[in-house]
């Protein structure tokens, strides 16, 4: 259990990056640097308007250009790059869709099956546990700019569940989600808004 002192005052705000061509088409995107579409850039600016007036004690971003660009357009150009926020590494499945993978591996999901040459759920969980610990140890309100699968896994780890529980958290592009506490329990305060 991570519960101690300042933890009850910790909040973790998650912004998924704006739309890219691959996020729109459902192609798995981890290490490929696919730029935001014009609609994705506009949505990132609108996220900035939604976050205006909220102060953050820590602002982090994935190292990927699409997350960093979203942070910049949302008004956080100085967000600190944290490699632990990178998207789940899809290995050989980079750039292809779930439907294409299922032609070879029926029933495949990133949550339940291996990604050849990529990360396991345990690998992703270890990275995201470091993010959770960092936010909780610091206390206050943190904002992170990240990705679909990794951010869903981050939410699962925040509420002390296995990574594969992230499958229950739909997360659209350019959305704002908030994780926090109710009494001493970590909770999902707002999701996919």
C-alpha positions, 0 to 999 in steps of 0.5 A: 500500500502506498498510503501515507501523509501527503498521499491523500492530497495527491491528484493526478490529471491525465491528458491523452495527446491529440488525434494523429492519423494513426490514432484515428485509424486505430493503428498501434502507435508507440515509438513511431513519431506521427504528428497531430492532425490539424483537428488534433492540434485544435483539440489540444488548444481546447484542452488548454482552455479547459485547464486554464486557471488550474495550477499544477505542482508538477507537469510531465510529458511522454517523450513522444512528439505527439504528447509533447506537442499536445502539452505545448499547445495546451499551454505547458511548453516546459513540461518535463519529459518522463520516459516512464510515460511513453506509450506501451511498446508494441514491438512487431505490432507497431503501425498495425490495427487490432483487427490485423493482428487478430487475423494471425492471433484470434482474440488478441488484445494488448491487455491479455496477449504478448506483443512480440518484440514489445513490452509486457504488462509487467514491464509497463506496470513497473514504469507506471508505478514509478510515475504513481510513486513520484506523484504520491511522494510529491503530493499536490496536483500533477498533470501528465500528457500521455497516450491511450494504453499507457494512460489507461494502465496508469489509472489501473495502477493508481487504484492499485489494480493490475495493468490489464484492468486498464481495459475497462477505461476507455480513453479518447484523444485530447481528453482530461481525466483526474485521479485522486483520493476519497478518504484514504482510498485512491479513486478515479475522480473523473474520466475521459472528459 
